[in-house]
Amino acid sequence: MRTDTTGLSRGLRSRHIRFIALGSAIGTGLFYGSSESIKAGGPAVLLAYLIGGAAVFLVLRSLGEMAVASPSAGSFGEYATRHLGPLAGFTTGWTYAFEMVIVCVADITAVGVYMGFWFPDVPRWIWVLAAVLLIGMLNLVSVKVFGELEFWLSLVKIVAIVAMILVGIAVIAFGLGSGDGHVGLSNLWGHGGFFANGIDGFVISFAVVMFAFGGTEIIGVTAGEAESPEKTIPSAVNSIPLRIILFYVLTLAVIMSITPWQDIDSSGSPFVEIFTGVGLKSAAAVLNLVVLTAALSAINSDIFAAGRTMYGLAERRQGPAVMLRLTRNGVPWVTTLIMIGALLLGVLLNVLMPDRIFLIISSIATFATVWVWLMILLTHVKARRSMSAEEAAALKFPAPFWPYGQIAAIVFMTAVMVLLGFYESTRIALVVGAVWLALLAGVHALWVRPRRPGPQPVAAAETRGDQRPDGALADLEGPAGTPR
């Protein structure tokens, strides 16, 4: 296992990268949040997933171009600092870390819901706490252990989704099960039409649809710990369209063909409900285990991504130096513990407001996610325009449809941000987002900008264990080495 010059372990192989990306992209947003998007848009949500997926693909190709050219644990935060300025990099990096915290809270909330399928009388917060502690400890071991864990968790999801699609097609074709409702493709247009909730419902569904795709940008973060980023990153990014069609569009089409869209309950996973509804209760139990695995997988990926992002922020002197400390296996243990501590807030929220937490959290996560995607696109545009024709021609993984695809994606992401303010249920996301960005701007002006810029001349060994980074990082710390 190799380490880079900062001390992070380079133990992620090609199969790890692919499945880590799946771990973030195919999780709670699909298995649990899809019921909210179906409720909002009706069958037309299938079109929303296709449009949103195309926009995300353009974001990932833009990020992939930069990640292959300059792999870094700081990823898009570092690229934004380089091309748009320190404030842009600071807000991008910390907003991504914020996004991962919020998404994780949604994921651990889903864990409590899924466990209620078997243990309806046990308080949800108990399962939430157990999930936080389990995944947090596993992330402290080593990046290779993390990669292997994510590989197998994601493999379970993929096999299960494919099996669910095949069983669903059999239910549709042969009328399996003992449910009383009509089963068939006509459910996609027979209950109020394809656009059953009108254009308004179709548009508002994007707020949840884009939340579902959140986390795919982790591909850029993994580049900093990939063994061969020039090979693994393009392979992972290019597989996104197939995932979108198979894991989102086809899956939800099967769900709405088995159960009419208006009968899908948002209190649990639609994946479980459809098989319970047609009388296949054993299949429902198996699927509940799968969606539980999916949620744990997503939490695993999000803790990894947020920890590495905060490590990159500390490297660029945009975060406390204490976040540079590593274990002997090259794992940034301080940032991982920060994530675990932040997720304990999710335990509290599940105690105080178990019924309302998911929609609120998913809306805030959508704001943070789309903001990061928008900054990735703007960074890529600035980076490309600063290149000479020769430099652009020499790119190993150039983004397609330049520059019109990137411009269209920027317009789309901006429209999604504006969309959040039009509906009362999602308006809180803009309020929280505005407060968050204002807070970051204030911290940057008062703390980060006055600091003397310069490289990080800290050897890997100096940031491991309990040793404190010295030298140029000393001015980021208070008396007796206490981080400010």
Backbone torsions as a table, in degrees:
resi	resn	phi	psi	omega
1	MET	NA	128.7	-178.1
2	ARG	-97.6	160.6	172.4
3	THR	-123.8	152.0	175.9
4	ASP	-87.1	-175.0	-174.1
5	THR	-68.1	-17.2	179.2
6	THR	-91.0	-9.4	179.2
7	GLY	102.9	-9.3	176.9
8	LEU	-67.6	140.1	-179.1
9	SER	-75.0	134.6	174.3
10	ARG	-100.6	77.1	-176.4
11	GLY	-116.0	10.4	-178.4
12	LEU	-94.6	123.7	179.8
13	ARG	-97.4	178.8	-175.2
14	SER	-58.1	-45.6	-178.5
15	ARG	-65.9	-31.9	177.1
16	HIS	-64.4	-46.7	-177.2
17	ILE	-59.2	-46.8	-178.4
18	ARG	-59.7	-45.0	-173.6
19	PHE	-80.8	-24.9	172.6
20	ILE	-64.9	-42.6	177.1
21	ALA	-61.4	-40.8	176.6
22	LEU	-63.8	-37.8	-178.1
23	GLY	-58.9	-38.3	179.1
24	SER	-81.7	-38.2	-174.1
25	ALA	-77.6	-32.6	-176.3
26	ILE	-113.7	90.5	-177.3
27	GLY	-149.1	-131.4	-175.3
28	THR	-62.0	-34.7	-179.3
29	GLY	-59.2	-34.5	178.5
30	LEU	-87.8	-50.3	-171.3
31	PHE	-75.2	-26.4	-177.7
32	TYR	-122.0	-50.1	-176.2
33	GLY	-67.8	-20.2	-178.8
34	SER	-61.2	-26.3	177.7
35	SER	-65.2	-34.1	177.1
36	GLU	-69.2	-40.5	-179.9
37	SER	-68.5	-37.2	176.9
38	ILE	-65.0	-42.2	179.0
39	LYS	-60.6	-37.2	-177.9
40	ALA	-77.6	-47.5	-171.4
41	GLY	-104.2	-10.3	-174.7
42	GLY	65.6	-158.1	-179.1
43	PRO	-57.6	-25.2	-179.6
44	ALA	-63.9	-10.2	178.2
45	VAL	-61.8	-24.3	176.7
46	LEU	-60.7	-42.0	177.6
47	LEU	-67.1	-37.3	178.6
48	ALA	-62.3	-40.2	178.2
49	TYR	-65.8	-36.8	178.0
50	LEU	-66.1	-45.6	-179.6
51	ILE	-66.2	-47.7	178.6
52	GLY	-61.6	-40.0	178.8
53	GLY	-63.9	-38.0	177.8
54	ALA	-63.9	-41.4	179.1
55	ALA	-65.3	-41.3	179.7
56	VAL	-66.3	-35.9	177.4
57	PHE	-60.1	-41.0	177.9
58	LEU	-65.0	-37.3	176.5
59	VAL	-62.5	-45.5	-176.7
60	LEU	-69.1	-34.5	176.4
61	ARG	-68.3	-36.7	175.9
62	SER	-64.7	-43.9	178.1
63	LEU	-66.4	-40.3	179.9
64	GLY	-61.1	-38.6	177.5
65	GLU	-59.2	-45.5	-178.3
66	MET	-73.0	-36.5	-177.6
67	ALA	-68.6	-37.4	178.2
68	VAL	-70.9	-38.9	179.9
69	ALA	-69.7	-32.7	-176.7
70	SER	-149.8	76.6	-178.7
71	PRO	-63.7	133.6	-176.2
72	SER	-155.6	143.2	176.2
73	ALA	-64.1	-29.4	178.2
74	GLY	-74.2	-21.7	175.0
75	SER	47.2	-126.8	-171.5
76	PHE	-64.8	-25.8	174.3
77	GLY	-64.7	-42.3	178.0
78	GLU	-69.0	-40.4	178.7
79	TYR	-63.4	-40.5	178.6
80	ALA	-64.9	-39.3	176.5
81	THR	-60.8	-42.4	-176.3
82	ARG	-68.3	-40.4	-171.5
83	HIS	-105.6	-27.2	-177.9
84	LEU	-110.9	-13.2	178.7
85	GLY	115.3	162.7	-176.3
86	PRO	-59.4	-40.3	-179.3
87	LEU	-63.7	-43.0	178.8
88	ALA	-62.2	-43.4	179.2
89	GLY	-65.8	-39.0	-179.9
90	PHE	-64.2	-49.0	-179.2
91	THR	-67.8	-36.5	-179.9
92	THR	-66.4	-48.7	-178.6
93	GLY	-62.0	-47.9	-177.7
94	TRP	-73.3	-29.4	176.0
95	THR	-69.8	-34.6	175.8
96	TYR	-66.1	-43.1	176.6
97	ALA	-60.6	-41.6	177.0
98	PHE	-61.8	-42.7	177.8
99	GLU	-57.8	-46.0	-178.1
100	MET	-64.3	-37.5	176.8
101	VAL	-62.7	-47.8	-177.4
102	ILE	-65.0	-44.0	179.4
103	VAL	-62.7	-39.3	178.4
104	CYS	-62.0	-39.3	178.0
105	VAL	-62.2	-40.1	176.4
106	ALA	-64.0	-41.4	-178.5
107	ASP	-65.8	-44.2	-179.3
108	ILE	-71.5	-26.2	173.3
109	THR	-63.9	-41.8	178.5
110	ALA	-63.4	-35.3	177.3
111	VAL	-57.3	-45.5	178.4
112	GLY	-61.5	-38.9	178.7
113	VAL	-64.9	-45.2	-177.9
114	TYR	-64.9	-40.5	179.7
115	MET	-65.6	-25.5	176.6
116	GLY	-64.4	-18.5	176.8
117	PHE	-62.2	-38.6	-179.7
118	TRP	-96.9	-33.4	-175.0
119	PHE	-126.7	71.5	-174.5
120	PRO	-64.2	-20.8	-175.9
121	ASP	-94.6	-5.5	-179.9
122	VAL	-87.6	130.8	179.3
123	PRO	-56.0	138.3	-175.5
124	ARG	-59.8	-36.7	-172.5
125	TRP	-64.2	-24.2	179.0
126	ILE	-64.2	-44.6	179.0
127	TRP	-69.0	-36.4	178.7
128	VAL	-61.7	-45.9	179.4
129	LEU	-62.6	-43.2	-179.9
130	ALA	-61.6	-40.7	179.9
131	ALA	-64.8	-42.4	179.1
132	VAL	-59.8	-47.6	-176.6
133	LEU	-68.4	-40.7	-178.4
134	LEU	-64.8	-54.4	-176.8
135	ILE	-67.5	-36.0	178.4
136	GLY	-60.6	-44.1	179.8
137	MET	-65.1	-40.4	179.8
138	LEU	-63.9	-33.3	179.3
139	ASN	-71.6	-16.0	-179.6
140	LEU	-86.4	-7.9	-174.6
141	VAL	-74.3	-71.1	177.1
142	SER	-166.6	160.4	-178.1
143	VAL	-66.6	-30.7	179.6
144	LYS	-68.1	-40.5	176.2
145	VAL	-62.7	-42.9	177.1
146	PHE	-58.5	-47.5	-178.3
147	GLY	-61.4	-42.6	179.4
148	GLU	-65.7	-43.6	178.9
149	LEU	-59.5	-45.2	-178.5
150	GLU	-67.4	-35.2	178.2
151	PHE	-58.6	-49.1	-175.6
152	TRP	-74.7	-37.2	176.9
153	LEU	-63.2	-42.8	-179.7
154	SER	-70.4	-34.6	178.1
155	LEU	-61.9	-40.2	176.4
156	VAL	-59.0	-42.9	-179.6
157	LYS	-62.2	-45.8	-176.3
158	ILE	-63.8	-48.5	179.7
159	VAL	-59.6	-42.8	-177.7
160	ALA	-66.4	-40.5	-179.9
161	ILE	-65.4	-43.8	178.1
162	VAL	-61.8	-43.5	178.3
163	ALA	-63.4	-40.3	179.3
164	MET	-62.6	-41.0	178.9
165	ILE	-63.5	-44.0	-179.4
166	LEU	-65.3	-43.9	177.8
167	VAL	-64.4	-40.9	178.9
168	GLY	-61.5	-41.3	177.7
169	ILE	-64.0	-38.5	177.8
170	ALA	-65.1	-40.3	177.3
171	VAL	-60.6	-43.3	-178.9
172	ILE	-67.9	-43.8	-174.0
173	ALA	-76.2	-37.4	-172.2
174	PHE	-114.6	0.9	177.1
175	GLY	67.0	37.1	179.1
176	LEU	-66.6	161.6	178.1
177	GLY	91.7	175.9	-175.7
178	SER	-125.1	23.0	-179.9
179	GLY	-74.2	160.3	-178.0
180	ASP	-95.0	-16.1	-176.3
181	GLY	-77.1	160.3	177.8
182	HIS	-72.1	135.6	178.3
183	VAL	-118.9	129.5	178.6
184	GLY	163.3	163.3	-180.0
185	LEU	-62.1	-23.5	-179.2
186	SER	-63.4	-16.4	175.7
187	ASN	-62.5	-21.1	-178.5
188	LEU	-74.0	-18.2	179.1
189	TRP	-137.1	-1.1	-173.8
190	GLY	-91.9	1.3	-178.4
191	HIS	-126.3	68.5	-179.8
192	GLY	96.9	2.9	179.4
193	GLY	92.2	170.6	-178.9
194	PHE	-62.7	-43.4	175.1
195	PHE	-94.5	64.4	-171.9
196	ALA	-62.4	-32.6	179.6
197	ASN	-102.6	18.5	177.3
198	GLY	73.0	-178.1	179.6
199	ILE	-65.6	-34.5	179.4
200	ASP	-60.4	-46.3	179.1
201	GLY	-64.0	-39.5	178.0
202	PHE	-61.4	-43.7	-178.1
203	VAL	-68.2	-44.9	-177.6
204	ILE	-66.7	-24.6	179.6
205	SER	-62.7	-22.1	180.0
206	PHE	-63.4	-25.8	179.5
207	ALA	-62.3	-37.6	178.6
208	VAL	-87.7	-35.1	179.5
209	VAL	-58.8	-45.3	-178.4
210	MET	-70.1	-29.2	173.1
211	PHE	-61.4	-38.6	-178.3
212	ALA	-61.8	-34.4	-178.7
213	PHE	-84.1	-7.6	-179.5
214	GLY	-61.0	136.9	-179.0
215	GLY	108.7	-17.7	179.9
216	THR	-63.2	-25.2	-179.5
217	GLU	-70.1	-3.3	176.2
218	ILE	-61.4	-19.0	176.6
219	ILE	-54.8	-40.3	179.0
220	GLY	-66.8	-35.4	-179.7
221	VAL	-69.1	-38.8	-178.2
222	THR	-66.5	-18.9	-179.3
223	ALA	-58.8	-30.7	-179.0
224	GLY	-70.0	-16.6	-179.5
225	GLU	-127.3	19.2	177.1
226	ALA	-88.4	144.5	-180.0
227	GLU	-70.8	-38.7	-180.0
228	SER	-138.6	76.6	-175.2
229	PRO	-59.2	-29.5	-179.2
230	GLU	-66.7	-17.6	178.3
231	LYS	-105.7	-42.9	-173.4
232	THR	-74.8	-37.6	-177.3
233	ILE	-65.3	-50.1	178.3
234	PRO	-58.0	-40.3	-179.5
235	SER	-62.7	-43.4	-178.9
236	ALA	-67.1	-44.9	-177.5
237	VAL	-65.2	-42.8	-175.2
238	ASN	-69.8	-16.1	179.2
239	SER	-85.3	-5.2	-177.7
240	ILE	-59.2	-45.8	-178.2
241	PRO	-57.1	-41.7	179.7
242	LEU	-64.1	-40.3	179.1
243	ARG	-61.5	-42.3	-178.0
244	ILE	-61.6	-46.3	-178.4
245	ILE	-66.9	-45.9	-175.4
246	LEU	-75.2	-50.1	-169.7
247	PHE	-86.6	-19.0	180.0
248	TYR	-110.9	-63.6	-172.1
249	VAL	-65.6	-52.2	-177.4
250	LEU	-65.7	-40.5	-179.5
251	THR	-62.5	-48.2	-178.6
252	LEU	-70.0	-29.1	175.3
253	ALA	-64.1	-40.8	177.3
254	VAL	-64.1	-44.8	-178.9
255	ILE	-59.0	-47.5	-176.9
256	MET	-76.1	-16.0	174.0
257	SER	-79.0	-31.7	179.2
258	ILE	-80.3	-43.5	-179.9
259	THR	-122.9	122.5	177.4
260	PRO	-51.1	140.4	-170.5
261	TRP	-55.0	-36.7	-176.2
262	GLN	-73.9	-12.2	179.9
263	ASP	-95.8	-1.6	-179.3
264	ILE	-78.7	121.5	-176.5
265	ASP	-85.4	136.3	-179.0
266	SER	-88.9	5.5	-178.5
267	SER	-83.2	-11.0	178.8
268	GLY	-146.2	-165.4	179.4
269	SER	-82.8	128.0	177.1
270	PRO	-62.7	-24.9	178.2
271	PHE	-62.3	-39.6	179.7
272	VAL	-77.6	-41.1	-174.4
273	GLU	-63.9	-36.5	-175.6
274	ILE	-65.9	-36.1	-179.6
275	PHE	-80.8	-28.4	172.1
276	THR	-66.4	-40.0	-177.5
277	GLY	-65.9	-31.9	-179.9
278	VAL	-96.3	8.8	173.4
279	GLY	91.4	2.4	179.5
280	LEU	-92.4	72.6	-173.0
281	LYS	-69.7	-32.1	178.0
282	SER	-66.2	-38.6	176.5
283	ALA	-65.3	-36.1	179.0
284	ALA	-64.4	-38.9	179.6
285	ALA	-66.4	-40.9	178.2
286	VAL	-64.3	-43.7	-179.9
287	LEU	-65.2	-33.6	177.6
288	ASN	-64.1	-37.5	175.7
289	LEU	-64.0	-37.8	-179.7
290	VAL	-67.1	-45.8	-178.1
291	VAL	-68.4	-29.5	173.8
292	LEU	-65.0	-43.8	176.1
293	THR	-60.5	-39.8	179.7
294	ALA	-62.4	-41.6	179.5
295	ALA	-65.4	-42.7	178.2
296	LEU	-63.6	-37.8	177.6
297	SER	-62.9	-44.1	179.9
298	ALA	-64.6	-41.0	177.1
299	ILE	-61.0	-42.4	179.2
300	ASN	-57.9	-47.8	-179.8
301	SER	-65.7	-40.4	-175.6
302	ASP	-69.3	-38.8	176.6
303	ILE	-63.2	-42.3	177.1
304	PHE	-59.0	-50.9	-174.7
305	ALA	-64.3	-45.2	-179.0
306	ALA	-64.7	-41.0	179.5
307	GLY	-62.0	-43.6	-179.9
308	ARG	-70.0	-33.5	177.9
309	THR	-65.9	-44.7	178.9
310	MET	-65.7	-33.5	174.9
311	TYR	-62.1	-45.2	178.1
312	GLY	-63.3	-36.6	176.9
313	LEU	-63.2	-41.7	178.4
314	ALA	-65.5	-36.4	177.5
315	GLU	-61.0	-36.5	-178.2
316	ARG	-90.0	13.3	179.0
317	ARG	63.4	29.2	177.0
318	GLN	-109.0	12.7	177.9
319	GLY	-155.0	165.3	-179.5
320	PRO	-58.4	142.4	-178.1
321	ALA	-63.1	-24.9	-178.3
322	VAL	-60.6	-24.2	-178.9
323	MET	-73.2	-5.0	177.1
324	LEU	-86.7	-5.3	-176.7
325	ARG	-72.4	134.9	-177.0
326	LEU	-119.7	157.3	169.4
327	THR	-78.9	175.4	178.4
328	ARG	-65.4	-20.2	178.0
329	ASN	-91.2	8.4	177.0
330	GLY	80.1	24.3	178.9
331	VAL	-100.9	127.7	177.5
332	PRO	-71.5	89.4	-169.7
333	TRP	-71.9	-30.2	-179.7
334	VAL	-66.4	-44.6	-179.2
335	THR	-67.2	-34.5	177.0
336	THR	-65.0	-41.4	177.7
337	LEU	-66.5	-34.1	176.2
338	ILE	-61.4	-43.0	178.8
339	MET	-63.4	-42.8	179.5
340	ILE	-61.8	-43.3	178.4
341	GLY	-61.9	-41.6	179.5
342	ALA	-64.8	-36.2	-178.1
343	LEU	-71.8	-21.0	175.5
344	LEU	-63.6	-22.9	173.0
345	LEU	-62.5	-35.1	177.0
346	GLY	-62.7	-34.4	175.6
347	VAL	-61.6	-44.6	180.0
348	LEU	-63.4	-43.3	-179.7
349	LEU	-63.8	-33.8	178.0
350	ASN	-71.3	-21.2	174.2
351	VAL	-79.0	-42.0	-172.5
352	LEU	-82.0	-38.6	-173.4
353	MET	-144.4	64.0	-174.3
354	PRO	-64.3	-26.7	-174.8
355	ASP	-86.8	-22.8	-174.3
356	ARG	-109.5	-7.1	-168.7
357	ILE	-66.0	-37.7	-171.0
358	PHE	-66.2	-47.3	-178.0
359	LEU	-63.5	-40.9	179.0
360	ILE	-63.7	-47.8	-178.2
361	ILE	-64.7	-42.5	-178.1
362	SER	-65.4	-34.9	178.2
363	SER	-67.2	-43.6	178.4
364	ILE	-64.7	-40.3	178.4
365	ALA	-63.7	-36.0	177.9
366	THR	-62.2	-43.7	177.6
367	PHE	-58.5	-50.4	-177.7
368	ALA	-63.3	-40.6	-179.4
369	THR	-63.4	-50.4	-177.2
370	VAL	-65.7	-35.7	176.5
371	TRP	-60.3	-45.0	178.8
372	VAL	-63.2	-44.0	178.5
373	TRP	-61.3	-41.5	179.6
374	LEU	-62.2	-41.8	179.1
375	MET	-67.5	-35.0	175.6
376	ILE	-61.1	-45.6	-179.6
377	LEU	-64.6	-44.6	179.7
378	LEU	-64.7	-38.2	177.7
379	THR	-63.5	-43.4	-179.6
380	HIS	-63.4	-42.3	178.6
381	VAL	-60.4	-45.3	179.7
382	LYS	-65.1	-40.3	-179.9
383	ALA	-64.1	-44.2	-179.2
384	ARG	-64.5	-41.7	-177.3
385	ARG	-69.8	-19.4	177.9
386	SER	-86.9	-5.7	-179.1
387	MET	-86.3	151.1	170.2
388	SER	-80.8	166.7	179.5
389	ALA	-60.0	-36.8	179.9
390	GLU	-66.9	-41.8	-180.0
391	GLU	-65.5	-41.3	178.8
392	ALA	-64.5	-38.8	-179.7
393	ALA	-68.4	-25.1	-177.0
394	ALA	-87.0	-3.2	-179.8
395	LEU	-60.3	135.3	-177.9
396	LYS	-80.3	-24.7	-176.9
397	PHE	-142.5	64.9	-175.3
398	PRO	-67.5	142.3	177.8
399	ALA	-70.6	140.9	-179.5
400	PRO	-79.3	166.6	173.5
401	PHE	60.4	26.6	178.2
402	TRP	-70.6	136.4	-5.1
403	PRO	-97.5	-1.4	-169.8
404	TYR	-69.1	-36.1	177.5
405	GLY	-63.0	-41.1	-179.8
406	GLN	-67.7	-39.4	178.4
407	ILE	-64.0	-43.4	179.1
408	ALA	-62.7	-39.9	179.5
409	ALA	-67.0	-37.6	177.7
410	ILE	-63.0	-44.2	178.3
411	VAL	-62.2	-42.4	-179.2
412	PHE	-63.5	-46.8	-178.9
413	MET	-64.1	-37.7	177.3
414	THR	-64.4	-39.7	178.9
415	ALA	-63.8	-38.5	178.1
416	VAL	-64.6	-39.5	177.8
417	MET	-61.3	-45.1	179.7
418	VAL	-64.8	-37.3	-179.1
419	LEU	-56.2	-37.2	-177.5
420	LEU	-59.7	-28.1	-178.1
421	GLY	-82.5	-9.6	-175.2
422	PHE	-85.2	-15.8	-173.9
423	TYR	-124.5	136.8	-175.1
424	GLU	-60.4	-36.2	-176.4
425	SER	-68.4	-24.1	-177.7
426	THR	-112.6	-3.8	-175.3
427	ARG	-63.4	-28.6	179.6
428	ILE	-60.6	-27.4	179.4
429	ALA	-63.1	-41.2	179.1
430	LEU	-68.3	-38.2	179.1
431	VAL	-63.6	-50.8	179.2
432	VAL	-62.1	-41.0	179.7
433	GLY	-63.1	-42.5	179.7
434	ALA	-65.1	-42.1	177.9
435	VAL	-63.8	-41.8	179.8
436	TRP	-61.3	-48.3	-178.6
437	LEU	-66.4	-37.0	177.0
438	ALA	-65.0	-40.0	177.6
439	LEU	-62.7	-44.6	179.2
440	LEU	-62.9	-41.5	179.0
441	ALA	-62.0	-40.1	178.5
442	GLY	-66.4	-43.5	178.7
443	VAL	-63.0	-40.5	179.9
444	HIS	-64.2	-42.4	-178.2
445	ALA	-68.3	-37.4	-174.4
446	LEU	-90.1	-26.2	-172.1
447	TRP	-119.9	-49.5	-172.3
448	VAL	-78.9	-49.4	-174.5
449	ARG	-61.1	-39.4	-179.7
450	PRO	-68.9	-14.1	-178.1
451	ARG	-71.7	145.1	-179.2
452	ARG	-67.3	121.8	179.7
453	PRO	-71.7	156.3	177.7
454	GLY	164.6	167.0	-179.5
455	PRO	-71.2	172.4	-179.8
456	GLN	-105.7	88.6	-177.7
457	PRO	-83.8	58.0	-177.0
458	VAL	-114.2	119.9	179.3
459	ALA	-70.0	154.7	-177.8
460	ALA	-58.4	-41.2	-176.8
461	ALA	-64.2	-27.0	-177.5
462	GLU	-74.7	-16.8	-176.2
463	THR	-108.5	11.1	179.5
464	ARG	-98.3	161.8	176.0
465	GLY	61.0	-135.7	-177.0
466	ASP	-100.6	7.1	-177.6
467	GLN	-77.2	148.0	-178.0
468	ARG	-99.4	133.2	175.0
469	PRO	-62.5	136.0	-179.5
470	ASP	-113.2	-159.0	175.8
471	GLY	68.2	-128.6	-173.1
472	ALA	-65.2	-17.4	-179.0
473	LEU	-86.5	-10.1	-174.2
474	ALA	-61.0	-30.1	-176.8
475	ASP	-74.9	-5.3	176.4
476	LEU	-89.4	-2.1	-174.9
477	GLU	-115.7	153.8	179.9
478	GLY	-86.5	-164.7	-179.3
479	PRO	-58.6	141.6	177.1
480	ALA	58.3	29.1	175.6
481	GLY	75.7	17.5	179.1
482	THR	-82.3	121.6	179.8
483	PRO	-60.5	139.3	176.7
484	ARG	-79.2	NA	NA
